[in-house]
Amino acid sequence: MINKKVEDILNAQINKEFYSAYLYLAMSAYFDEIGLKGFSHWTKVQAKEEVEHGMMLFDYIIERDGNVDLRQIESPAKNFTDPIQTFELILTHEKTVTDSIRGVAELSEGECDIATRHFINWYVSEQVEEEANVSDVIKNLKMFGTENSILYHIDKELGKREYKPHIYKA
């Protein structure tokens, strides 16, 4: 049976992962509205990954004979003004998620829940990758600029992103 404190923080993390999916879908809609289909595709793939991350937590709680507590998902921000600003918001958001995952790791270790501590390591590594990917897009946007011809090429590159399901195996 899973420790109650650990169960609570994992349920909170499920909510954060699903909120992240909502946020990325809002960004995808924004990018569609301004005609950047590749940017829209990239954020839509990211939304799928976030749902998957939430479902991995969901399944883990059940596997540990815990209780899943699905909570209300907050409406995402919609204050997107341009691609650089939007990706900077993404980076800020991912850093917040990283901090949250760090909290799960610290609590599970403090509660001597070694199974959860081991499980959450996957998320720790995933967050390193998430932040690096977003930082790369920001660097490209800042280095090459946001003129239409440059955005066209970056948009085409982002549109090539493929969704790859993640499967956690202990």
Secondary structure, DSSP 4 states (H G I P E B T S, - for coil): ---HHHHHHHHHHHHHHHHHHHHHHHHHHHHHHTT-HHHHHHHHHHHHHHHHHHHHHHHHHHHTT------PPPPPP----SHHHHHHHHHHHHHHHHHHHHHHHHHHHHTT-HHHHHHHHHHHHHHHHHHHHHHHHHHHHHHH---HHHHHHHHHHHTT----------
